[in-house]
Amino acid sequence: MRPVVDVYFSFRSPYSYLITPDLLKLRKDYDVDLRLRPVLPIALRARETLFSEENQNKARYIIMDAFRRAQFLGMTIDWPSPDPIVQDIETFKVAEEQPYIYRLAALGIEAERRGKGIDLAYAVSHLIFAGTKDWDQGDLLKNAVASAGLDLADMEVAIGGYDFMSEIDANQQSLDAAGHWGVPTMVVNNEPFFGQDRVDTLRWRLDELGLAAK
């Protein structure tokens, strides 16, 4: 049985978007299975603390640093329009009604069930973060999903037939058990590697484990 690298991922995280090219390369270079484990953004998981008045500088720093990191990596980035989380960008207050993020997370769950989780994460995160305005309109999402080898209409029928939130909650519990809270986090043999800039460290560990490049 091939070793598994669990990838904890949020469709609202710019760092999750930035790691997707590295994930494709990791899958190509190593004899491992990458398993997408979608979780809800921390804006929902810790809305009462992360975006409190005393923590707003932290949120602003994350946005600034993600854009800087994208520039360093040579990747296009723009803040999503619409934002996968409905949130006031001045006060950071998160709306009760969230029409986007649960659908995206559910699609990630279903894509992984079909063996295409990482492919969907790459395609959809690029649609959302690489500057496409109104990514939720027309056939844009449908076409992005198709580029991952999946059919959006078929997937949406599927996610209506089971409790995907229980899987999302299970992913969060698994991330907690691995000793971390943020995304992207990659876990192999119960060892977490947090952050887009820890892929090289993960590759070093895979080399140490004898998982020779293909």
VOPAGU-2260 file (C-alpha; in pm, 1 decimal, decimal comma):
REM VOPAGU-2260
SITE   aa  ch    i         X         Y         Z
SITE  MET   A    0       0,0       0,0       0,0
SITE  ARG   A    1     139,6     336,6    -103,1
SITE  PRO   A    2     204,4     594,1     168,5
SITE  VAL   A    3     -55,5     870,9     197,4
SITE  VAL   A    4       7,6    1242,1     230,3
SITE  ASP   A    5    -305,6    1407,2     367,6
SITE  VAL   A    6    -348,7    1762,2     236,6
SITE  TYR   A    7    -566,7    1983,7     456,3
SITE  PHE   A    8    -695,3    2256,3     229,9
SITE  SER   A    9    -936,1    2549,9     223,5
SITE  PHE   A   10   -1085,1    2701,4     -89,7
SITE  ARG   A   11   -1067,8    3042,5      77,3
SITE  SER   A   12    -699,8    3021,9     168,6
SITE  PRO   A   13    -461,1    3207,3     -64,8
SITE  TYR   A   14    -176,9    2992,0      64,8
SITE  SER   A   15    -373,9    2680,3     -29,5
SITE  TYR   A   16    -400,3    2822,1    -380,9
SITE  LEU   A   17     -28,5    2897,1    -388,8
SITE  ILE   A   18      68,7    2541,5    -294,8
SITE  THR   A   19    -128,8    2368,8    -569,8
SITE  PRO   A   20     148,1    2365,7    -836,2
SITE  ASP   A   21     383,1    2214,3    -577,1
SITE  LEU   A   22     126,5    1946,5    -497,1
SITE  LEU   A   23     103,8    1841,2    -860,6
SITE  LYS   A   24     481,7    1822,6    -878,4
SITE  LEU   A   25     500,4    1628,9    -552,1
SITE  ARG   A   26     252,6    1374,0    -685,2
SITE  LYS   A   27     458,6    1336,8   -1000,5
SITE  ASP   A   28     793,5    1306,2    -825,4
SITE  TYR   A   29     711,7    1070,9    -536,5
SITE  ASP   A   30     549,9     732,1    -498,3
SITE  VAL   A   31     278,6     857,1    -262,4
SITE  ASP   A   32     -95,1     916,9    -272,2
SITE  LEU   A   33    -198,4    1275,6    -207,3
SITE  ARG   A   34    -539,4    1286,7     -40,7
SITE  LEU   A   35    -733,6    1614,8     -35,4
SITE  ARG   A   36    -890,8    1681,7     304,5
SITE  PRO   A   37   -1104,2    1999,2     273,3
SITE  VAL   A   38   -1175,1    2196,8     589,7
SITE  LEU   A   39   -1373,0    2513,0     648,3
SITE  PRO   A   40   -1178,0    2839,5     655,8
SITE  ILE   A   41   -1066,5    2966,2     992,2
SITE  ALA   A   42   -1295,3    3265,6     932,8
SITE  LEU   A   43   -1580,6    3025,8    1010,4
SITE  ARG   A   44   -1401,9    2798,5    1255,5
SITE  ALA   A   45   -1278,5    3084,3    1477,5
SITE  ARG   A   46   -1490,5    3380,0    1375,4
SITE  GLU   A   47   -1523,3    3510,8    1730,8
SITE  THR   A   48   -1148,1    3524,1    1799,8
SITE  LEU   A   49    -946,4    3550,5    1478,0
SITE  PHE   A   50   -1125,3    3861,3    1356,5
SITE  SER   A   51   -1172,9    4030,1    1688,4
SITE  GLU   A   52   -1053,4    4390,2    1700,4
SITE  GLU   A   53    -720,7    4300,8    1861,4
SITE  ASN   A   54    -647,6    4040,3    1591,5
SITE  GLN   A   55    -729,8    4242,5    1281,7
SITE  ASN   A   56    -364,0    4321,6    1216,7
SITE  LYS   A   57    -302,5    3947,1    1190,8
SITE  ALA   A   58    -566,5    3916,5     919,0
SITE  ARG   A   59    -425,3    4213,9     729,1
SITE  TYR   A   60     -76,0    4068,1     749,0
SITE  ILE   A   61    -192,8    3735,4     607,4
SITE  ILE   A   62    -341,2    3909,7     303,9
SITE  MET   A   63     -30,1    4122,7     248,0
SITE  ASP   A   64     204,4    3827,6     289,0
SITE  ALA   A   65       4,7    3602,2      55,2
SITE  PHE   A   66      27,2    3861,6    -221,5
SITE  ARG   A   67     399,8    3902,2    -157,8
SITE  ARG   A   68     448,4    3525,8    -163,9
SITE  ALA   A   69     262,4    3501,0    -494,2
SITE  GLN   A   70     495,1    3764,1    -640,3
SITE  PHE   A   71     794,6    3567,9    -513,0
SITE  LEU   A   72     660,6    3249,6    -676,4
SITE  GLY   A   73     571,9    3423,9   -1002,0
SITE  MET   A   74     202,6    3338,3    -961,8
SITE  THR   A   75     -91,6    3561,9   -1044,6
SITE  ILE   A   76    -312,2    3649,3    -749,8
SITE  ASP   A   77    -608,7    3873,8    -685,6
SITE  TRP   A   78    -853,0    3874,4    -397,8
SITE  PRO   A   79   -1151,8    3664,6    -506,8
SITE  SER   A   80   -1462,2    3825,4    -649,6
SITE  PRO   A   81   -1685,6    3700,7    -503,1
SITE  ASP   A   82   -1500,8    3605,9    -187,8
SITE  PRO   A   83   -1572,7    3241,0     -98,9
SITE  ILE   A   84   -1648,3    3373,7     250,3
SITE  VAL   A   85   -1901,4    3655,8     270,0
SITE  GLN   A   86   -1723,8    3895,8     504,3
SITE  ASP   A   87   -1693,6    4272,4     549,9
SITE  ILE   A   88   -1336,5    4355,4     450,9
SITE  GLU   A   89   -1327,0    4661,6     677,0
SITE  THR   A   90   -1462,8    4513,9    1000,1
SITE  PHE   A   91   -1389,8    4147,0     914,7
SITE  LYS   A   92   -1740,7    4057,8    1034,1
SITE  VAL   A   93   -1846,0    3724,0     884,5
SITE  ALA   A   94   -2200,3    3696,6     748,2
SITE  GLU   A   95   -2434,8    3428,2     871,3
SITE  GLU   A   96   -2537,8    3336,8     515,3
SITE  GLN   A   97   -2255,0    3165,8     325,6
SITE  PRO   A   98   -2359,9    3063,9     -26,9
SITE  TYR   A   99   -2016,7    2966,3    -163,0
SITE  ILE   A  100   -1779,8    2796,3      77,6
SITE  TYR   A  101   -1990,8    2497,1     177,2
SITE  ARG   A  102   -2052,0    2413,7    -188,4
SITE  LEU   A  103   -1680,3    2439,5    -268,1
SITE  ALA   A  104   -1579,0    2225,0      28,2
SITE  ALA   A  105   -1840,0    1964,3     -65,0
SITE  LEU   A  106   -1710,7    1954,9    -421,5
SITE  GLY   A  107   -1363,2    1895,0    -280,6
SITE  ILE   A  108   -1494,2    1603,8     -74,7
SITE  GLU   A  109   -1667,4    1451,8    -376,8
SITE  ALA   A  110   -1366,8    1505,5    -603,8
SITE  GLU   A  111   -1146,5    1317,0    -358,7
SITE  ARG   A  112   -1401,7    1034,3    -352,0
SITE  ARG   A  113   -1353,7    1014,9    -727,2
SITE  GLY   A  114    -974,3    1021,2    -706,5
SITE  LYS   A  115    -944,0    1377,6    -836,8
SITE  GLY   A  116    -917,9    1584,5    -521,8
SITE  ILE   A  117    -582,4    1748,8    -589,3
SITE  ASP   A  118    -678,0    1811,2    -953,2
SITE  LEU   A  119    -996,6    1988,4    -846,6
SITE  ALA   A  120    -812,3    2189,4    -582,5
SITE  TYR   A  121    -568,4    2311,8    -846,9
SITE  ALA   A  122    -832,7    2399,2   -1104,8
SITE  VAL   A  123   -1085,5    2564,5    -876,1
SITE  SER   A  124    -836,1    2756,7    -662,9
SITE  HIS   A  125    -681,4    2899,3    -979,5
SITE  LEU   A  126   -1025,6    3004,0   -1098,0
SITE  ILE   A  127   -1096,0    3177,0    -766,8
SITE  PHE   A  128    -760,1    3339,6    -689,4
SITE  ALA   A  129    -594,4    3403,5   -1025,8
SITE  GLY   A  130    -804,0    3706,1   -1114,5
SITE  THR   A  131   -1125,6    3569,5   -1266,8
SITE  LYS   A  132   -1407,6    3804,8   -1173,5
SITE  ASP   A  133   -1751,7    3655,0   -1107,4
SITE  TRP   A  134   -1601,3    3306,7   -1100,0
SITE  ASP   A  135   -1936,8    3172,4    -981,4
SITE  GLN   A  136   -2123,6    3291,9   -1291,1
SITE  GLY   A  137   -2198,6    3119,3   -1620,9
SITE  ASP   A  138   -1989,5    2815,7   -1706,7
SITE  LEU   A  139   -1669,5    2928,2   -1535,4
SITE  LEU   A  140   -1687,6    2686,7   -1244,2
SITE  LYS   A  141   -1824,3    2411,1   -1466,1
SITE  ASN   A  142   -1530,3    2451,8   -1704,3
SITE  ALA   A  143   -1275,3    2457,9   -1421,8
SITE  VAL   A  144   -1420,1    2137,6   -1278,7
SITE  ALA   A  145   -1414,7    1981,8   -1626,6
SITE  SER   A  146   -1045,1    2065,1   -1659,1
SITE  ALA   A  147    -992,1    1839,8   -1355,9
SITE  GLY   A  148   -1168,1    1557,1   -1539,1
SITE  LEU   A  149   -1497,9    1592,2   -1353,5
SITE  ASP   A  150   -1857,0    1686,4   -1430,3
SITE  LEU   A  151   -2000,2    1962,2   -1211,8
SITE  ALA   A  152   -2366,9    1872,4   -1256,1
SITE  ASP   A  153   -2301,5    1507,9   -1173,6
SITE  MET   A  154   -2098,2    1601,3    -866,7
SITE  GLU   A  155   -2367,1    1834,4    -735,7
SITE  VAL   A  156   -2622,9    1557,7    -760,2
SITE  ALA   A  157   -2385,2    1335,9    -564,1
SITE  ILE   A  158   -2317,0    1584,3    -282,1
SITE  GLY   A  159   -2689,6    1627,1    -233,9
SITE  GLY   A  160   -2712,2    1259,5    -145,5
SITE  TYR   A  161   -2489,2    1239,4     162,7
SITE  ASP   A  162   -2384,5    1435,5     469,7
SITE  PHE   A  163   -2067,1    1596,9     340,9
SITE  MET   A  164   -2045,3    1817,0     652,0
SITE  SER   A  165   -1969,3    1510,0     862,1
SITE  GLU   A  166   -1665,8    1445,1     640,0
SITE  ILE   A  167   -1554,2    1806,9     663,6
SITE  ASP   A  168   -1586,5    1790,3    1042,1
SITE  ALA   A  169   -1391,7    1463,3    1043,7
SITE  ASN   A  170   -1116,4    1628,3     841,9
SITE  GLN   A  171   -1096,3    1910,3    1095,8
SITE  GLN   A  172   -1076,2    1664,3    1382,6
SITE  SER   A  173    -801,7    1475,8    1198,5
SITE  LEU   A  174    -608,0    1799,1    1144,3
SITE  ASP   A  175    -642,2    1879,6    1514,1
SITE  ALA   A  176    -519,5    1529,9    1602,7
SITE  ALA   A  177    -214,5    1580,1    1379,1
SITE  GLY   A  178    -120,5    1879,8    1591,2
SITE  HIS   A  179    -210,9    2172,7    1371,6
SITE  TRP   A  180    -493,4    2410,5    1291,0
SITE  GLY   A  181    -401,8    2595,6     971,2
SITE  VAL   A  182    -397,3    2534,2     598,4
SITE  PRO   A  183    -236,9    2415,7     389,8
SITE  THR   A  184    -102,5    2142,1     614,4
SITE  MET   A  185      39,4    1819,3     474,9
SITE  VAL   A  186      57,4    1518,8     705,9
SITE  VAL   A  187     259,2    1202,0     648,0
SITE  ASN   A  188     298,2     935,7     917,5
SITE  ASN   A  189     123,8    1171,5    1163,7
SITE  GLU   A  190     388,1    1440,8    1106,9
SITE  PRO   A  191     243,3    1779,0    1002,6
SITE  PHE   A  192     408,4    2020,5     759,8
SITE  PHE   A  193     227,8    2354,4     775,8
SITE  GLY   A  194     247,0    2619,4     508,2
SITE  GLN   A  195     309,0    2668,2     140,7
SITE  ASP   A  196     677,0    2723,4     217,4
SITE  ARG   A  197     723,1    2381,7     382,1
SITE  VAL   A  198     699,9    2172,0      67,6
SITE  ASP   A  199    1077,8    2142,8      41,5
SITE  THR   A  200    1089,9    2017,0     399,8
SITE  LEU   A  201     819,1    1763,7     319,0
SITE  ARG   A  202    1014,8    1648,7      14,4
SITE  TRP   A  203    1322,6    1605,1     234,7
SITE  ARG   A  204    1119,2    1389,7     472,9
SITE  LEU   A  205     985,1    1177,3     186,8
SITE  ASP   A  206    1342,7    1124,8      72,2
SITE  GLU   A  207    1436,4    1019,6     424,4
SITE  LEU   A  208    1149,4     771,3     426,1
SITE  GLY   A  209    1291,8     612,2     113,2
SITE  LEU   A  210    1007,5     720,0    -115,1
SITE  ALA   A  211    1231,5     761,4    -414,2
SITE  ALA   A  212    1124,0     990,8    -692,3
SITE  LYS   A  213     943,8     806,7    -969,4
